[in-house]
């Protein structure tokens, strides 16, 4: 039995056996149904991430010494 996966590689989003073109520039907040993909946590969030890109997310972690609480 295969495991269902969601991934963003290059400009292609793959979910299960399907694929589509990436809608966001960085892969952050990539929409899927009523959720948003977080590449850092490798999971779906209920709301859009407040950061513009992954660099801003990493900077926040370095300044605060921890991860952004899961939404």
CHARMM-style PDB file with segment names, atoms N, HN, CA, C and O in Angstrom:
ATOM      1  N   UNK     1       0.843  -1.176   0.000  1.00  0.00      PROA
ATOM      2  CA  UNK     1       0.000   0.000   0.000  1.00  0.00      PROA
ATOM      3  C   UNK     1       0.891   1.241   0.000  1.00  0.00      PROA
ATOM      4  O   UNK     1       1.831   1.336   0.789  1.00  0.00      PROA
ATOM      5  N   UNK     2       0.594   2.185  -0.880  1.00  0.00      PROA
ATOM      6  HN  UNK     2      -0.169   2.108  -1.521  1.00  0.00      PROA
ATOM      7  CA  UNK     2       1.397   3.398  -1.013  1.00  0.00      PROA
ATOM      8  C   UNK     2       0.960   4.448   0.005  1.00  0.00      PROA
ATOM      9  O   UNK     2      -0.199   4.490   0.419  1.00  0.00      PROA
ATOM     10  N   UNK     3       1.906   5.289   0.397  1.00  0.00      PROA
ATOM     11  HN  UNK     3       2.847   5.255   0.061  1.00  0.00      PROA
ATOM     12  CA  UNK     3       1.633   6.398   1.308  1.00  0.00      PROA
ATOM     13  C   UNK     3       1.357   7.640   0.475  1.00  0.00      PROA
ATOM     14  O   UNK     3       2.084   7.934  -0.473  1.00  0.00      PROA
ATOM     15  N   UNK     4       0.292   8.376   0.834  1.00  0.00      PROA
ATOM     16  HN  UNK     4      -0.299   8.137   1.605  1.00  0.00      PROA
ATOM     17  CA  UNK     4      -0.057   9.613   0.136  1.00  0.00      PROA
ATOM     18  C   UNK     4       0.920  10.698   0.571  1.00  0.00      PROA
ATOM     19  O   UNK     4       1.144  10.885   1.767  1.00  0.00      PROA
ATOM     20  N   UNK     5       1.500  11.409  -0.382  1.00  0.00      PROA
ATOM     21  HN  UNK     5       1.318  11.257  -1.354  1.00  0.00      PROA
ATOM     22  CA  UNK     5       2.473  12.455  -0.069  1.00  0.00      PROA
ATOM     23  C   UNK     5       2.118  13.752  -0.764  1.00  0.00      PROA
ATOM     24  O   UNK     5       1.484  13.762  -1.819  1.00  0.00      PROA
ATOM     25  N   UNK     6       2.542  14.851  -0.149  1.00  0.00      PROA
ATOM     26  HN  UNK     6       3.058  14.844   0.708  1.00  0.00      PROA
ATOM     27  CA  UNK     6       2.412  16.185  -0.731  1.00  0.00      PROA
ATOM     28  C   UNK     6       3.806  16.751  -0.808  1.00  0.00      PROA
ATOM     29  O   UNK     6       4.524  16.752   0.192  1.00  0.00      PROA
ATOM     30  N   UNK     7       4.213  17.234  -1.972  1.00  0.00      PROA
ATOM     31  HN  UNK     7       3.630  17.233  -2.785  1.00  0.00      PROA
ATOM     32  CA  UNK     7       5.556  17.803  -2.099  1.00  0.00      PROA
ATOM     33  C   UNK     7       5.551  18.934  -3.121  1.00  0.00      PROA
ATOM     34  O   UNK     7       4.729  18.978  -4.036  1.00  0.00      PROA
ATOM     35  N   UNK     8       6.501  19.847  -2.929  1.00  0.00      PROA
ATOM     36  HN  UNK     8       7.169  19.811  -2.185  1.00  0.00      PROA
ATOM     37  CA  UNK     8       6.717  20.949  -3.856  1.00  0.00      PROA
ATOM     38  C   UNK     8       8.161  20.860  -4.297  1.00  0.00      PROA
ATOM     39  O   UNK     8       9.079  21.031  -3.495  1.00  0.00      PROA
ATOM     40  N   UNK     9       8.358  20.589  -5.585  1.00  0.00      PROA
ATOM     41  HN  UNK     9       7.612  20.449  -6.236  1.00  0.00      PROA
ATOM     42  CA  UNK     9       9.716  20.494  -6.134  1.00  0.00      PROA
ATOM     43  C   UNK     9       9.751  21.272  -7.433  1.00  0.00      PROA
ATOM     44  O   UNK     9       8.954  21.047  -8.343  1.00  0.00      PROA
ATOM     45  N   UNK    10      10.696  22.191  -7.493  1.00  0.00      PROA
ATOM     46  HN  UNK    10      11.344  22.374  -6.753  1.00  0.00      PROA
ATOM     47  CA  UNK    10      10.757  23.054  -8.661  1.00  0.00      PROA
ATOM     48  C   UNK    10       9.496  23.894  -8.709  1.00  0.00      PROA
ATOM     49  O   UNK    10       9.159  24.567  -7.734  1.00  0.00      PROA
ATOM     50  N   UNK    11       8.797  23.862  -9.830  1.00  0.00      PROA
ATOM     51  HN  UNK    11       9.071  23.316 -10.622  1.00  0.00      PROA
ATOM     52  CA  UNK    11       7.530  24.607  -9.907  1.00  0.00      PROA
ATOM     53  C   UNK    11       6.341  23.652 -10.044  1.00  0.00      PROA
ATOM     54  O   UNK    11       5.302  24.017 -10.593  1.00  0.00      PROA
ATOM     55  N   UNK    12       6.507  22.410  -9.531  1.00  0.00      PROA
ATOM     56  HN  UNK    12       7.351  22.113  -9.085  1.00  0.00      PROA
ATOM     57  CA  UNK    12       5.459  21.399  -9.602  1.00  0.00      PROA
ATOM     58  C   UNK    12       5.053  20.968  -8.197  1.00  0.00      PROA
ATOM     59  O   UNK    12       5.898  20.687  -7.347  1.00  0.00      PROA
ATOM     60  N   UNK    13       3.749  20.922  -7.971  1.00  0.00      PROA
ATOM     61  HN  UNK    13       3.062  21.151  -8.661  1.00  0.00      PROA
ATOM     62  CA  UNK    13       3.195  20.441  -6.708  1.00  0.00      PROA
ATOM     63  C   UNK    13       2.637  19.056  -6.969  1.00  0.00      PROA
ATOM     64  O   UNK    13       1.825  18.862  -7.874  1.00  0.00      PROA
ATOM     65  N   UNK    14       3.077  18.097  -6.173  1.00  0.00      PROA
ATOM     66  HN  UNK    14       3.737  18.255  -5.439  1.00  0.00      PROA
ATOM     67  CA  UNK    14       2.579  16.722  -6.315  1.00  0.00      PROA
ATOM     68  C   UNK    14       1.802  16.344  -5.070  1.00  0.00      PROA
ATOM     69  O   UNK    14       2.251  16.583  -3.949  1.00  0.00      PROA
ATOM     70  N   UNK    15       0.642  15.756  -5.270  1.00  0.00      PROA
ATOM     71  HN  UNK    15       0.277  15.562  -6.180  1.00  0.00      PROA
ATOM     72  CA  UNK    15      -0.161  15.263  -4.151  1.00  0.00      PROA
ATOM     73  C   UNK    15      -0.798  13.956  -4.590  1.00  0.00      PROA
ATOM     74  O   UNK    15      -1.590  13.900  -5.530  1.00  0.00      PROA
ATOM     75  N   UNK    16      -0.416  12.902  -3.866  1.00  0.00      PROA
ATOM     76  HN  UNK    16       0.227  12.947  -3.102  1.00  0.00      PROA
ATOM     77  CA  UNK    16      -0.866  11.572  -4.264  1.00  0.00      PROA
ATOM     78  C   UNK    16      -0.326  11.254  -5.639  1.00  0.00      PROA
ATOM     79  O   UNK    16       0.869  11.424  -5.884  1.00  0.00      PROA
ATOM     80  N   UNK    17      -1.171  10.797  -6.540  1.00  0.00      PROA
ATOM     81  HN  UNK    17      -2.141  10.658  -6.341  1.00  0.00      PROA
ATOM     82  CA  UNK    17      -0.754  10.485  -7.903  1.00  0.00      PROA
ATOM     83  C   UNK    17      -0.951  11.634  -8.867  1.00  0.00      PROA
ATOM     84  O   UNK    17      -0.746  11.469 -10.069  1.00  0.00      PROA
ATOM     85  N   UNK    18      -1.345  12.794  -8.371  1.00  0.00      PROA
ATOM     86  HN  UNK    18      -1.512  12.928  -7.394  1.00  0.00      PROA
ATOM     87  CA  UNK    18      -1.615  13.950  -9.220  1.00  0.00      PROA
ATOM     88  C   UNK    18      -0.529  15.000  -9.085  1.00  0.00      PROA
ATOM     89  O   UNK    18       0.253  14.999  -8.134  1.00  0.00      PROA
ATOM     90  N   UNK    19      -0.502  15.888 -10.054  1.00  0.00      PROA
ATOM     91  HN  UNK    19      -1.137  15.888 -10.826  1.00  0.00      PROA
ATOM     92  CA  UNK    19       0.437  17.008  -9.981  1.00  0.00      PROA
ATOM     93  C   UNK    19      -0.187  18.217 -10.651  1.00  0.00      PROA
ATOM     94  O   UNK    19      -1.065  18.088 -11.505  1.00  0.00      PROA
ATOM     95  N   UNK    20       0.276  19.389 -10.254  1.00  0.00      PROA
ATOM     96  HN  UNK    20       0.989  19.493  -9.561  1.00  0.00      PROA
ATOM     97  CA  UNK    20      -0.168  20.648 -10.833  1.00  0.00      PROA
ATOM     98  C   UNK    20       0.964  21.657 -10.726  1.00  0.00      PROA
ATOM     99  O   UNK    20       1.952  21.428 -10.029  1.00  0.00      PROA
ATOM    100  N   UNK    21       0.810  22.756 -11.411  1.00  0.00      PROA
ATOM    101  HN  UNK    21       0.007  22.942 -11.977  1.00  0.00      PROA
ATOM    102  CA  UNK    21       1.817  23.814 -11.367  1.00  0.00      PROA
ATOM    103  C   UNK    21       1.739  24.559 -10.032  1.00  0.00      PROA
ATOM    104  O   UNK    21       0.650  24.780  -9.502  1.00  0.00      PROA
ATOM    105  N   UNK    22       2.881  24.938  -9.500  1.00  0.00      PROA
ATOM    106  HN  UNK    22       3.765  24.758  -9.930  1.00  0.00      PROA
ATOM    107  CA  UNK    22       2.969  25.667  -8.232  1.00  0.00      PROA
ATOM    108  C   UNK    22       2.315  27.037  -8.379  1.00  0.00      PROA
ATOM    109  O   UNK    22       2.539  27.730  -9.371  1.00  0.00      PROA
ATOM    110  N   UNK    23       1.502  27.432  -7.387  1.00  0.00      PROA
ATOM    111  HN  UNK    23       1.320  26.869  -6.581  1.00  0.00      PROA
ATOM    112  CA  UNK    23       0.799  28.711  -7.432  1.00  0.00      PROA
ATOM    113  C   UNK    23       1.552  29.823  -6.722  1.00  0.00      PROA
ATOM    114  O   UNK    23       1.389  30.995  -7.059  1.00  0.00      PROA
ATOM    115  N   UNK    24       2.381  29.466  -5.733  1.00  0.00      PROA
ATOM    116  HN  UNK    24       2.514  28.513  -5.458  1.00  0.00      PROA
ATOM    117  CA  UNK    24       3.152  30.478  -5.008  1.00  0.00      PROA
ATOM    118  C   UNK    24       4.600  30.442  -5.467  1.00  0.00      PROA
ATOM    119  O   UNK    24       5.065  29.440  -6.010  1.00  0.00      PROA
ATOM    120  N   UNK    25       5.301  31.534  -5.249  1.00  0.00      PROA
ATOM    121  HN  UNK    25       4.922  32.348  -4.808  1.00  0.00      PROA
ATOM    122  CA  UNK    25       6.684  31.642  -5.735  1.00  0.00      PROA
ATOM    123  C   UNK    25       7.656  30.757  -4.956  1.00  0.00      PROA
ATOM    124  O   UNK    25       8.587  30.202  -5.540  1.00  0.00      PROA
ATOM    125  N   UNK    26       7.447  30.617  -3.627  1.00  0.00      PROA
ATOM    126  HN  UNK    26       6.690  31.068  -3.153  1.00  0.00      PROA
ATOM    127  CA  UNK    26       8.427  29.914  -2.796  1.00  0.00      PROA
ATOM    128  C   UNK    26       7.962  28.553  -2.294  1.00  0.00      PROA
ATOM    129  O   UNK    26       8.754  27.824  -1.696  1.00  0.00      PROA
ATOM    130  N   UNK    27       6.703  28.191  -2.518  1.00  0.00      PROA
ATOM    131  HN  UNK    27       6.060  28.783  -3.003  1.00  0.00      PROA
ATOM    132  CA  UNK    27       6.183  26.935  -1.987  1.00  0.00      PROA
ATOM    133  C   UNK    27       5.545  27.097  -0.619  1.00  0.00      PROA
ATOM    134  O   UNK    27       4.848  26.199  -0.146  1.00  0.00      PROA
ATOM    135  N   UNK    28       5.780  28.248   0.025  1.00  0.00      PROA
ATOM    136  HN  UNK    28       6.346  28.977  -0.359  1.00  0.00      PROA
ATOM    137  CA  UNK    28       5.120  28.546   1.301  1.00  0.00      PROA
ATOM    138  C   UNK    28       3.667  28.904   1.022  1.00  0.00      PROA
ATOM    139  O   UNK    28       3.356  29.545   0.019  1.00  0.00      PROA
ATOM    140  N   UNK    29       2.787  28.486   1.916  1.00  0.00      PROA
ATOM    141  HN  UNK    29       3.039  27.965   2.731  1.00  0.00      PROA
ATOM    142  CA  UNK    29       1.354  28.784   1.805  1.00  0.00      PROA
ATOM    143  C   UNK    29       0.743  28.247   0.521  1.00  0.00      PROA
ATOM    144  O   UNK    29      -0.228  28.810   0.014  1.00  0.00      PROA
ATOM    145  N   UNK    30       1.294  27.175  -0.003  1.00  0.00      PROA
ATOM    146  HN  UNK    30       2.082  26.718   0.409  1.00  0.00      PROA
ATOM    147  CA  UNK    30       0.728  26.562  -1.205  1.00  0.00      PROA
ATOM    148  C   UNK    30      -0.647  26.006  -0.847  1.00  0.00      PROA
ATOM    149  O   UNK    30      -0.739  25.135   0.017  1.00  0.00      PROA
ATOM    150  N   UNK    31      -1.721  26.482  -1.485  1.00  0.00      PROA
ATOM    151  HN  UNK    31      -1.646  27.190  -2.188  1.00  0.00      PROA
ATOM    152  CA  UNK    31      -3.062  26.046  -1.095  1.00  0.00      PROA
ATOM    153  C   UNK    31      -3.366  24.617  -1.532  1.00  0.00      PROA
ATOM    154  O   UNK    31      -2.961  24.179  -2.609  1.00  0.00      PROA
ATOM    155  N   UNK    32      -4.078  23.913  -0.682  1.00  0.00      PROA
ATOM    156  HN  UNK    32      -4.407  24.269   0.192  1.00  0.00      PROA
ATOM    157  CA  UNK    32      -4.589  22.584  -1.003  1.00  0.00      PROA
ATOM    158  C   UNK    32      -5.893  22.413  -0.245  1.00  0.00      PROA
ATOM    159  O   UNK    32      -5.907  22.306   0.981  1.00  0.00      PROA
ATOM    160  N   UNK    33      -6.978  22.391  -0.987  1.00  0.00      PROA
ATOM    161  HN  UNK    33      -6.967  22.478  -1.983  1.00  0.00      PROA
ATOM    162  CA  UNK    33      -8.327  22.363  -0.411  1.00  0.00      PROA
ATOM    163  C   UNK    33      -8.476  23.565   0.521  1.00  0.00      PROA
ATOM    164  O   UNK    33      -8.325  24.693   0.053  1.00  0.00      PROA
ATOM    165  N   UNK    34      -8.760  23.390   1.794  1.00  0.00      PROA
ATOM    166  HN  UNK    34      -8.883  22.473   2.174  1.00  0.00      PROA
ATOM    167  CA  UNK    34      -8.948  24.548   2.684  1.00  0.00      PROA
ATOM    168  C   UNK    34      -7.769  24.754   3.625  1.00  0.00      PROA
ATOM    169  O   UNK    34      -7.920  25.385   4.672  1.00  0.00      PROA
ATOM    170  N   UNK    35      -6.592  24.230   3.269  1.00  0.00      PROA
ATOM    171  HN  UNK    35      -6.469  23.718   2.419  1.00  0.00      PROA
ATOM    172  CA  UNK    35      -5.382  24.338   4.104  1.00  0.00      PROA
ATOM    173  C   UNK    35      -4.241  24.947   3.300  1.00  0.00      PROA
ATOM    174  O   UNK    35      -4.340  25.121   2.085  1.00  0.00      PROA
ATOM    175  N   UNK    36      -3.148  25.271   4.007  1.00  0.00      PROA
ATOM    176  HN  UNK    36      -3.068  25.129   4.993  1.00  0.00      PROA
ATOM    177  CA  UNK    36      -1.967  25.865   3.379  1.00  0.00      PROA
ATOM    178  C   UNK    36      -0.733  25.070   3.778  1.00  0.00      PROA
ATOM    179  O   UNK    36      -0.547  24.764   4.956  1.00  0.00      PROA
ATOM    180  N   UNK    37       0.102  24.737   2.818  1.00  0.00      PROA
ATOM    181  HN  UNK    37      -0.049  24.985   1.861  1.00  0.00      PROA
ATOM    182  CA  UNK    37       1.287  23.919   3.034  1.00  0.00      PROA
ATOM    183  C   UNK    37       2.414  24.744   3.629  1.00  0.00      PROA
ATOM    184  O   UNK    37       2.713  25.841   3.157  1.00  0.00      PROA
ATOM    185  N   UNK    38       3.046  24.197   4.688  1.00  0.00      PROA
ATOM    186  HN  UNK    38       2.802  23.306   5.072  1.00  0.00      PROA
ATOM    187  CA  UNK    38       4.217  24.820   5.287  1.00  0.00      PROA
ATOM    188  C   UNK    38       5.408  23.890   5.023  1.00  0.00      PROA
ATOM    189  O   UNK    38       5.476  22.812   5.613  1.00  0.00      PROA
ATOM    190  N   UNK    39       6.346  24.279   4.155  1.00  0.00      PROA
ATOM    191  HN  UNK    39       6.291  25.155   3.676  1.00  0.00      PROA
ATOM    192  CA  UNK    39       7.483  23.410   3.853  1.00  0.00      PROA
ATOM    193  C   UNK    39       8.398  23.196   5.053  1.00  0.00      PROA
ATOM    194  O   UNK    39       9.063  22.164   5.141  1.00  0.00      PROA
ATOM    195  N   UNK    40       8.442  24.151   5.978  1.00  0.00      PROA
ATOM    196  HN  UNK    40       7.902  24.989   5.907  1.00  0.00      PROA
ATOM    197  CA  UNK    40       9.294  24.006   7.159  1.00  0.00      PROA
ATOM    198  C   UNK    40       8.773  22.898   8.077  1.00  0.00      PROA
ATOM    199  O   UNK    40       9.533  22.039   8.525  1.00  0.00      PROA
ATOM    200  N   UNK    41       7.474  22.930   8.349  1.00  0.00      PROA
ATOM    201  HN  UNK    41       6.856  23.627   7.985  1.00  0.00      PROA
ATOM    202  CA  UNK    41       6.881  21.924   9.231  1.00  0.00      PROA
ATOM    203  C   UNK    41       6.475  20.668   8.468  1.00  0.00      PROA
ATOM    204  O   UNK    41       6.147  19.641   9.062  1.00  0.00      PROA
ATOM    205  N   UNK    42       6.503  20.773   7.130  1.00  0.00      PROA
ATOM    206  HN  UNK    42       6.769  21.607   6.647  1.00  0.00      PROA
ATOM    207  CA  UNK    42       6.101  19.666   6.264  1.00  0.00      PROA
ATOM    208  C   UNK    42       4.707  19.165   6.627  1.00  0.00      PROA
ATOM    209  O   UNK    42       4.455  17.964   6.725  1.00  0.00      PROA
ATOM    210  N   UNK    43       3.809  20.137   6.823  1.00  0.00      PROA
ATOM    211  HN  UNK    43       4.015  21.112   6.743  1.00  0.00      PROA
ATOM    212  CA  UNK    43       2.430  19.824   7.175  1.00  0.00      PROA
ATOM    213  C   UNK    43       1.536  20.974   6.766  1.00  0.00      PROA
ATOM    214  O   UNK    43       2.019  22.033   6.366  1.00  0.00      PROA
ATOM    215  N   UNK    44       0.236  20.767   6.866  1.00  0.00      PROA
ATOM    216  HN  UNK    44      -0.156  19.906   7.191  1.00  0.00      PROA
ATOM    217  CA  UNK    44      -0.738  21.776   6.463  1.00  0.00      PROA
ATOM    218  C   UNK    44      -1.155  22.636   7.643  1.00  0.00      PROA
ATOM    219  O   UNK    44      -1.304  22.149   8.764  1.00  0.00      PROA
ATOM    220  N   UNK    45      -1.341  23.919   7.376  1.00  0.00      PROA
ATOM    221  HN  UNK    45      -1.220  24.314   6.465  1.00  0.00      PROA
ATOM    222  CA  UNK    45      -1.778  24.881   8.390  1.00  0.00      PROA
ATOM    223  C   UNK    45      -3.222  25.280   8.085  1.00  0.00      PROA
ATOM    224  O   UNK    45      -3.656  25.248   6.934  1.00  0.00      PROA
ATOM    225  N   UNK    46      -3.958  25.657   9.131  1.00  0.00      PROA
ATOM    226  HN  UNK    46      -3.606  25.683  10.067  1.00  0.00      PROA
ATOM    227  CA  UNK    46      -5.342  26.100   8.950  1.00  0.00      PROA
ATOM    228  C   UNK    46      -5.410  27.480   8.321  1.00  0.00      PROA
ATOM    229  O   UNK    46      -6.330  27.780   7.559  1.00  0.00      PROA
ATOM    230  N   UNK    47      -4.426  28.325   8.643  1.00  0.00      PROA
ATOM    231  HN  UNK    47      -3.678  28.082   9.261  1.00  0.00      PROA
ATOM    232  CA  UNK    47      -4.386  29.697   8.133  1.00  0.00      PROA
ATOM    233  C   UNK    47      -3.072  29.938   7.415  1.00  0.00      PROA
ATOM    234  O   UNK    47      -2.098  29.211   7.609  1.00  0.00      PROA
ATOM    235  N   UNK    48      -3.058  30.969   6.584  1.00  0.00      PROA
ATOM    236  HN  UNK    48      -3.849  31.560   6.427  1.00  0.00      PROA
ATOM    237  CA  UNK    48      -1.827  31.319   5.877  1.00  0.00      PROA
ATOM    238  C   UNK    48      -0.736  31.700   6.867  1.00  0.00      PROA
ATOM    239  O   UNK    48      -1.021  32.290   7.909  1.00  0.00      PROA
ATOM    240  N   UNK    49       0.489  31.372   6.552  1.00  0.00      PROA
ATOM    241  HN  UNK    49       0.720  30.893   5.705  1.00  0.00      PROA
ATOM    242  CA  UNK    49       1.630  31.739   7.369  1.00  0.00      PROA
ATOM    243  C   UNK    49       1.807  33.256   7.312  1.00  0.00      PROA
ATOM    244  O   UNK    49       1.633  33.851   6.248  1.00  0.00      PROA
ATOM    245  N   UNK    50       2.150  33.894   8.434  1.00  0.00      PROA
ATOM    246  HN  UNK    50       2.291  33.411   9.298  1.00  0.00      PROA
ATOM    247  CA  UNK    50       2.315  35.346   8.429  1.00  0.00      PROA
ATOM    248  C   UNK    50       3.595  35.820   7.738  1.00  0.00      PROA
ATOM    249  O   UNK    50       3.744  37.012   7.472  1.00  0.00      PROA
ATOM    250  N   UNK    51       4.518  34.902   7.445  1.00  0.00      PROA
ATOM    251  HN  UNK    51       4.396  33.933   7.661  1.00  0.00      PROA
ATOM    252  CA  UNK    51       5.788  35.280   6.833  1.00  0.00      PROA
ATOM    253  C   UNK    51       5.681  35.278   5.319  1.00  0.00      PROA
ATOM    254  O   UNK    51       4.914  34.513   4.735  1.00  0.00      PROA
ATOM    255  N   UNK    52       6.460  36.143   4.696  1.00  0.00      PROA
ATOM    256  HN  UNK    52       7.084  36.764   5.170  1.00  0.00      PROA
ATOM    257  CA  UNK    52       6.434  36.280   3.244  1.00  0.00      PROA
ATOM    258  C   UNK    52       7.179  35.132   2.560  1.00  0.00      PROA
ATOM    259  O   UNK    52       6.759  34.659   1.504  1.00  0.00      PROA
ATOM    260  N   UNK    53       8.292  34.681   3.166  1.00  0.00      PROA
ATOM    261  HN  UNK    53       8.633  35.065   4.024  1.00  0.00      PROA
ATOM    262  CA  UNK    53       9.082  33.610   2.572  1.00  0.00      PROA
ATOM    263  C   UNK    53       9.794  32.816   3.674  1.00  0.00      PROA
ATOM    264  O   UNK    53       9.684  33.146   4.856  1.00  0.00      PROA
ATOM    265  N   UNK    54      10.517  31.779   3.279  1.00  0.00      PROA
ATOM    266  HN  UNK    54      10.607  31.512   2.320  1.00  0.00      PROA
ATOM    267  CA  UNK    54      11.197  30.916   4.244  1.00  0.00      PROA
ATOM    268  C   UNK    54      12.338  31.628   4.953  1.00  0.00      PROA
ATOM    269  O   UNK    54      12.639  31.307   6.103  1.00  0.00      PROA
ATOM    270  N   UNK    55      12.971  32.576   4.301  1.00  0.00      PROA
ATOM    271  HN  UNK    55      12.726  32.836   3.367  1.00  0.00      PROA
ATOM    272  CA  UNK    55      14.063  33.319   4.949  1.00  0.00      PROA
ATOM    273  C   UNK    55      13.522  34.138   6.124  1.00  0.00      PROA
ATOM    274  O   UNK    55      14.131  34.176   7.193  1.00  0.00      PROA
ATOM    275  N   UNK    56      12.385  34.785   5.920  1.00  0.00      PROA
ATOM    276  HN  UNK    56      11.891  34.753   5.051  1.00  0.00      PROA
ATOM    277  CA  UNK    56      11.768  35.555   6.999  1.00  0.00      PROA
ATOM    278  C   UNK    56      11.382  34.633   8.159  1.00  0.00      PROA
ATOM    279  O   UNK    56      11.512  35.013   9.323  1.00  0.00      PROA
ATOM    280  N   UNK    57      10.918  33.449   7.850  1.00  0.00      PROA
ATOM    281  HN  UNK    57      10.812  33.140   6.905  1.00  0.00      PROA
ATOM    282  CA  UNK    57      10.551  32.447   8.860  1.00  0.00      PROA
ATOM    283  C   UNK    57      11.791  32.022   9.660  1.00  0.00      PROA
ATOM    284  O   UNK    57      11.741  31.933  10.887  1.00  0.00      PROA
ATOM    285  N   UNK    58      12.899  31.760   8.962  1.00  0.00      PROA
ATOM    286  HN  UNK    58      12.940  31.832   7.965  1.00  0.00      PROA
ATOM    287  CA  UNK    58      14.152  31.365   9.642  1.00  0.00      PROA
ATOM    288  C   UNK    58      14.674  32.505  10.511  1.00  0.00      PROA
ATOM    289  O   UNK    58      15.140  32.270  11.626  1.00  0.00      PROA
ATOM    290  N   UNK    59      14.599  33.736  10.012  1.00  0.00      PROA
ATOM    291  HN  UNK    59      14.221  33.927   9.106  1.00  0.00      PROA
ATOM    292  CA  UNK    59      15.052  34.889  10.800  1.00  0.00      PROA
ATOM    293  C   UNK    59      14.257  35.013  12.095  1.00  0.00      PROA
ATOM    294  O   UNK    59      14.828  35.303  13.147  1.00  0.00      PROA
ATOM    295  N   UNK    60      12.951  34.796  12.028  1.00  0.00      PROA
ATOM    296  HN  UNK    60      12.488  34.560  11.174  1.00  0.00      PROA
ATOM    297  CA  UNK    60      12.114  34.844  13.214  1.00  0.00      PROA
ATOM    298  C   UNK    60      12.557  33.778  14.219  1.00  0.00      PROA
ATOM    299  O   UNK    60      12.662  34.053  15.414  1.00  0.00      PROA
ATOM    300  N   UNK    61      12.813  32.573  13.735  1.00  0.00      PROA
ATOM    301  HN  UNK    61      12.728  32.350  12.764  1.00  0.00      PROA
ATOM    302  CA  UNK    61      13.274  31.486  14.614  1.00  0.00      PROA
ATOM    303  C   UNK    61      14.597  31.847  15.283  1.00  0.00      PROA
ATOM    304  O   UNK    61      14.767  31.617  16.481  1.00  0.00      PROA
ATOM    305  N   UNK    62      15.527  32.404  14.529  1.00  0.00      PROA
ATOM    306  HN  UNK    62      15.390  32.590  13.557  1.00  0.00      PROA
ATOM    307  CA  UNK    62      16.836  32.745  15.085  1.00  0.00      PROA
ATOM    308  C   UNK    62      16.727  33.863  16.113  1.00  0.00      PROA
ATOM    309  O   UNK    62      17.428  33.838  17.125  1.00  0.00      PROA
ATOM    310  N   UNK    63      15.869  34.831  15.874  1.00  0.00      PROA
ATOM    311  HN  UNK    63      15.300  34.851  15.052  1.00  0.00      PROA
ATOM    312  CA  UNK    63      15.721  35.953  16.803  1.00  0.00      PROA
ATOM    313  C   UNK    63      14.987  35.529  18.078  1.00  0.00      PROA
ATOM    314  O   UNK    63      15.293  36.022  19.163  1.00  0.00      PROA
ATOM    315  N   UNK    64      14.029  34.624  17.949  1.00  0.00      PROA
ATOM    316  HN  UNK    64      13.780  34.223  17.068  1.00  0.00      PROA
ATOM    317  CA  UNK    64      13.204  34.229  19.102  1.00  0.00      PROA
ATOM    318  C   UNK    64      13.665  32.934  19.765  1.00  0.00      PROA
ATOM    319  O   UNK    64      13.214  32.601  20.860  1.00  0.00      PROA
ATOM    320  N   UNK    65      14.555  32.211  19.108  1.00  0.00      PROA
ATOM    321  HN  UNK    65      14.922  32.482  18.218  1.00  0.00      PROA
ATOM    322  CA  UNK    65      15.087  30.985  19.698  1.00  0.00      PROA
ATOM    323  C   UNK    65      14.120  29.810  19.697  1.00  0.00      PROA
ATOM    324  O   UNK    65      14.292  28.875  20.479  1.00  0.00      PROA
ATOM    325  N   UNK    66      13.133  29.840  18.857  1.00  0.00      PROA
ATOM    326  HN  UNK    66      12.993  30.601  18.222  1.00  0.00      PROA
ATOM    327  CA  UNK    66      12.195  28.725  18.812  1.00  0.00      PROA
ATOM    328  C   UNK    66      11.347  28.757  17.561  1.00  0.00      PROA
ATOM    329  O   UNK    66      11.472  29.646  16.720  1.00  0.00      PROA
ATOM    330  N   UNK    67      10.483  27.766  17.461  1.00  0.00      PROA
ATOM    331  HN  UNK    67      10.381  27.043  18.145  1.00  0.00      PROA
ATOM    332  CA  UNK    67       9.633  27.652  16.286  1.00  0.00      PROA
ATOM    333  C   UNK    67       8.344  28.436  16.488  1.00  0.00      PROA
ATOM    334  O   UNK    67       7.891  28.640  17.614  1.00  0.00      PROA
ATOM    335  N   UNK    68       7.779  28.862  15.399  1.00  0.00      PROA
ATOM    336  HN  UNK    68       8.147  28.696  14.485  1.00  0.00      PROA
ATOM    337  CA  UNK    68       6.478  29.501  15.422  1.00  0.00      PROA
ATOM    338  C   UNK    68       5.457  28.458  15.873  1.00  0.00      PROA
ATOM    339  O   UNK    68       5.453  27.333  15.374  1.00  0.00      PROA
ATOM    340  N   UNK    69       4.616  28.821  16.790  1.00  0.00      PROA
ATOM    341  HN  UNK    69       4.619  29.735  17.195  1.00  0.00      PROA
ATOM    342  CA  UNK    69       3.592  27.887  17.277  1.00  0.00      PROA
ATOM    343  C   UNK    69       2.707  27.463  16.122  1.00  0.00      PROA
ATOM    344  O   UNK    69       2.357  28.271  15.261  1.00  0.00      PROA
ATOM    345  N   UNK    70       2.355  26.212  16.111  1.00  0.00      PROA
ATOM    346  HN  UNK    70       2.639  25.555  16.809  1.00  0.00      PROA
ATOM    347  CA  UNK    70       1.474  25.713  15.052  1.00  0.00      PROA
ATOM    348  C   UNK    70       0.120  26.355  15.173  1.00  0.00      PROA
ATOM    349  O   UNK    70      -0.430  26.495  16.266  1.00  0.00      PROA
ATOM    350  N   UNK    71      -0.404  26.740  14.045  1.00  0.00      PROA
ATOM    351  HN  UNK    71       0.042  26.626  13.157  1.00  0.00      PROA
ATOM    352  CA  UNK    71      -1.702  27.424  14.032  1.00  0.00      PROA
ATOM    353  C   UNK    71      -2.820  26.436  13.955  1.00  0.00      PROA
ATOM    354  OT1 UNK    71      -3.988  26.825  13.934  1.00  0.00      PROA
TER     355      UNK     71
END
